[in-house]
């Protein structure tokens, strides 16, 4: 019992002594403080520095690290894609050459300006060769596109049904690209009682469209016109 009482008295005295060290501290002379206030001040300063360091230095660094890790994943995916392209480079080059050859082949099917008259003659001969009679063969206004020009031709021919079908097939098989649009077929013979077309002669109206590539002078002219239009628009906007 005496030992417990002595320990209790010693503990209370220790607390009292510690509390006494925090009384009447001179804030202007922290170097003169007792040991416990100095340790408490150092501990508070350390906590403040840790908090400032976390929010001022470590936290932005953590965010930057997360962003770089995300960027690393993106770069890995890009690397995998480029690696796959590098592995298949020879095959991709072959495919590019095939596409270029195909484009060149298509361009060859487009006549130049000087060849248009011959193409129109081929269309006409295709109809005459099938025994068709041309009632109308009228080239229209040329529509100039970015890299090619389109020429519509109004057609009206008369003849038998199978001959018209053969004519359409011949046009499709021409060495140059020609397409038929808005095709209508009607009877052309004089009607008699019970038979609206006793002769079996039909009339076909259609619009044939053929295409030609633009020569370099025409392409340059269109580019210059477009550049002038853009310049004029920009000047007007100012």
FENTAZI-V968009 format. One record per residue. PHI is phi in whole degrees, 0 to 359 (999 if undefined). PSI is psi in whole degrees, -180 to 180 (999 if undefined). D_CENTER is the distance of its C-alpha to the mean C-alpha in whole Angstrom. Layout:
phi=PHI psi=PSI d_center=D_CENTER
phi=PHI psi=PSI d_center=D_CENTER
This chain:
phi=999 psi=-41 d_center=92
phi=293 psi=-38 d_center=93
phi=295 psi=-44 d_center=90
phi=298 psi=-40 d_center=87
phi=294 psi=-38 d_center=89
phi=293 psi=-41 d_center=89
phi=296 psi=-40 d_center=85
phi=296 psi=-42 d_center=84
phi=294 psi=-39 d_center=86
phi=295 psi=-39 d_center=84
phi=293 psi=-41 d_center=81
phi=295 psi=-38 d_center=81
phi=294 psi=-36 d_center=83
phi=296 psi=-44 d_center=80
phi=297 psi=-40 d_center=77
phi=295 psi=-40 d_center=80
phi=295 psi=-41 d_center=80
phi=295 psi=-42 d_center=76
phi=295 psi=-33 d_center=76
phi=295 psi=-30 d_center=78
phi=292 psi=-23 d_center=76
phi=267 psi=0 d_center=73
phi=270 psi=144 d_center=76
phi=55 psi=42 d_center=77
phi=283 psi=139 d_center=74
phi=267 psi=108 d_center=74
phi=293 psi=-18 d_center=70
phi=280 psi=-17 d_center=71
phi=231 psi=66 d_center=72
phi=295 psi=-20 d_center=70
phi=291 psi=-19 d_center=71
phi=267 psi=2 d_center=75
phi=291 psi=157 d_center=73
phi=293 psi=175 d_center=75
phi=297 psi=-48 d_center=73
phi=298 psi=-46 d_center=71
phi=300 psi=-37 d_center=70
phi=297 psi=-44 d_center=68
phi=297 psi=-40 d_center=67
phi=296 psi=-41 d_center=65
phi=294 psi=-42 d_center=64
phi=297 psi=-40 d_center=62
phi=296 psi=-44 d_center=61
phi=297 psi=-41 d_center=59
phi=296 psi=-39 d_center=58
phi=296 psi=-43 d_center=56
phi=298 psi=-44 d_center=55
phi=299 psi=-44 d_center=53
phi=296 psi=-39 d_center=52
phi=296 psi=-45 d_center=50
phi=298 psi=-46 d_center=49
phi=297 psi=-43 d_center=48
phi=296 psi=-37 d_center=46
phi=295 psi=-53 d_center=44
phi=282 psi=-25 d_center=43
phi=267 psi=-28 d_center=42
phi=236 psi=-54 d_center=42
phi=290 psi=-46 d_center=41
phi=299 psi=-48 d_center=39
phi=299 psi=-36 d_center=36
phi=294 psi=-37 d_center=36
phi=296 psi=-44 d_center=36
phi=298 psi=-42 d_center=33
phi=296 psi=-39 d_center=31
phi=297 psi=-42 d_center=32
phi=297 psi=-41 d_center=30
phi=295 psi=-40 d_center=27
phi=292 psi=-35 d_center=28
phi=295 psi=-41 d_center=28
phi=296 psi=-41 d_center=25
phi=295 psi=-34 d_center=23
phi=298 psi=-40 d_center=25
phi=296 psi=-41 d_center=24
phi=296 psi=-42 d_center=20
phi=295 psi=-35 d_center=21
phi=297 psi=-42 d_center=23
phi=295 psi=-42 d_center=20
phi=297 psi=-40 d_center=18
phi=297 psi=-42 d_center=21
phi=298 psi=-42 d_center=22
phi=296 psi=-44 d_center=18
phi=292 psi=-34 d_center=19
phi=295 psi=-41 d_center=23
phi=296 psi=-39 d_center=21
phi=295 psi=-40 d_center=19
phi=295 psi=-39 d_center=23
phi=296 psi=-39 d_center=25
phi=262 psi=20 d_center=23
phi=301 psi=-45 d_center=23
phi=298 psi=-41 d_center=25
phi=293 psi=-39 d_center=24
phi=295 psi=-37 d_center=20
phi=295 psi=-40 d_center=22
phi=297 psi=-43 d_center=24
phi=296 psi=-38 d_center=21
phi=297 psi=-43 d_center=19
phi=297 psi=-39 d_center=23
phi=296 psi=-43 d_center=23
phi=296 psi=-43 d_center=20
phi=297 psi=-41 d_center=21
phi=296 psi=-39 d_center=24
phi=294 psi=-42 d_center=23
phi=297 psi=-42 d_center=21
phi=298 psi=-40 d_center=24
phi=297 psi=-41 d_center=26
phi=293 psi=-39 d_center=24
phi=297 psi=-33 d_center=25
phi=292 psi=-22 d_center=29
phi=279 psi=-6 d_center=29
phi=262 psi=119 d_center=28
phi=287 psi=158 d_center=31
phi=275 psi=178 d_center=32
phi=300 psi=-39 d_center=34
phi=288 psi=-19 d_center=37
phi=264 psi=-2 d_center=36
phi=295 psi=-40 d_center=36
phi=298 psi=-40 d_center=39
phi=294 psi=-37 d_center=40
phi=293 psi=-41 d_center=37
phi=298 psi=-38 d_center=39
phi=294 psi=-36 d_center=42
phi=295 psi=-40 d_center=41
phi=296 psi=-44 d_center=40
phi=296 psi=-44 d_center=43
phi=293 psi=-31 d_center=45
phi=297 psi=-38 d_center=43
phi=287 psi=-45 d_center=44
phi=295 psi=-35 d_center=48
phi=294 psi=-22 d_center=48
phi=263 psi=11 d_center=48
phi=77 psi=19 d_center=50
phi=272 psi=150 d_center=48
phi=254 psi=127 d_center=49
phi=274 psi=118 d_center=47
phi=265 psi=-20 d_center=48
phi=209 psi=130 d_center=45
phi=213 psi=90 d_center=42
phi=232 psi=106 d_center=41
phi=297 psi=141 d_center=38
phi=259 psi=-160 d_center=36
phi=283 psi=133 d_center=34
phi=289 psi=130 d_center=31
phi=257 psi=114 d_center=27
phi=270 psi=125 d_center=26
phi=257 psi=-164 d_center=22
phi=296 psi=-49 d_center=19
phi=233 psi=7 d_center=21
phi=209 psi=167 d_center=23
phi=238 psi=143 d_center=26
phi=246 psi=129 d_center=27
phi=243 psi=112 d_center=31
phi=275 psi=144 d_center=32
phi=230 psi=119 d_center=36
phi=280 psi=127 d_center=38
phi=238 psi=145 d_center=40
phi=215 psi=116 d_center=43
phi=233 psi=155 d_center=45
phi=237 psi=146 d_center=48
phi=165 psi=-166 d_center=49
phi=273 psi=160 d_center=50
phi=300 psi=-48 d_center=47
phi=293 psi=-32 d_center=47
phi=293 psi=-37 d_center=47
phi=295 psi=-40 d_center=44
phi=297 psi=-41 d_center=42
phi=294 psi=-37 d_center=43
phi=298 psi=-44 d_center=42
phi=297 psi=-39 d_center=38
phi=293 psi=-40 d_center=38
phi=296 psi=-40 d_center=39
phi=296 psi=-41 d_center=36
phi=294 psi=-27 d_center=34
phi=265 psi=7 d_center=35
phi=297 psi=154 d_center=35
phi=293 psi=-22 d_center=34
phi=256 psi=159 d_center=32
phi=282 psi=120 d_center=29
phi=223 psi=131 d_center=31
phi=237 psi=150 d_center=30
phi=252 psi=136 d_center=32
phi=226 psi=157 d_center=32
phi=51 psi=50 d_center=34
phi=280 psi=128 d_center=37
phi=228 psi=137 d_center=40
phi=236 psi=128 d_center=43
phi=226 psi=164 d_center=46
phi=288 psi=140 d_center=50
phi=246 psi=-10 d_center=52
phi=277 psi=162 d_center=55
phi=288 psi=131 d_center=58
phi=284 psi=143 d_center=58
phi=234 psi=172 d_center=62
phi=300 psi=124 d_center=63
phi=81 psi=-5 d_center=61
phi=216 psi=106 d_center=59
phi=289 psi=-18 d_center=56
phi=213 psi=74 d_center=55
phi=293 psi=-27 d_center=58
phi=280 psi=-16 d_center=57
phi=75 psi=9 d_center=54
phi=275 psi=132 d_center=52
phi=245 psi=159 d_center=49
phi=241 psi=130 d_center=47
phi=243 psi=127 d_center=43
phi=248 psi=137 d_center=41
phi=201 psi=167 d_center=37
phi=244 psi=115 d_center=35
phi=269 psi=135 d_center=34
phi=239 psi=125 d_center=30
phi=240 psi=160 d_center=30
phi=229 psi=148 d_center=28
phi=222 psi=152 d_center=28
phi=278 psi=154 d_center=26
phi=277 psi=139 d_center=27
phi=283 psi=171 d_center=29
phi=297 psi=-35 d_center=28
phi=296 psi=-40 d_center=30
phi=292 psi=-40 d_center=28
phi=297 psi=-45 d_center=25
phi=298 psi=-39 d_center=26
phi=297 psi=-43 d_center=28
phi=293 psi=-40 d_center=25
phi=296 psi=-42 d_center=23
phi=296 psi=-40 d_center=26
phi=295 psi=-41 d_center=27
phi=294 psi=-41 d_center=23
phi=295 psi=-40 d_center=24
phi=294 psi=-38 d_center=27
phi=296 psi=-43 d_center=26
phi=295 psi=-42 d_center=23
phi=296 psi=-41 d_center=26
phi=295 psi=-42 d_center=29
phi=295 psi=-42 d_center=26
phi=295 psi=-39 d_center=26
phi=294 psi=-37 d_center=30
phi=292 psi=-34 d_center=31
phi=291 psi=-29 d_center=29
phi=286 psi=999 d_center=31
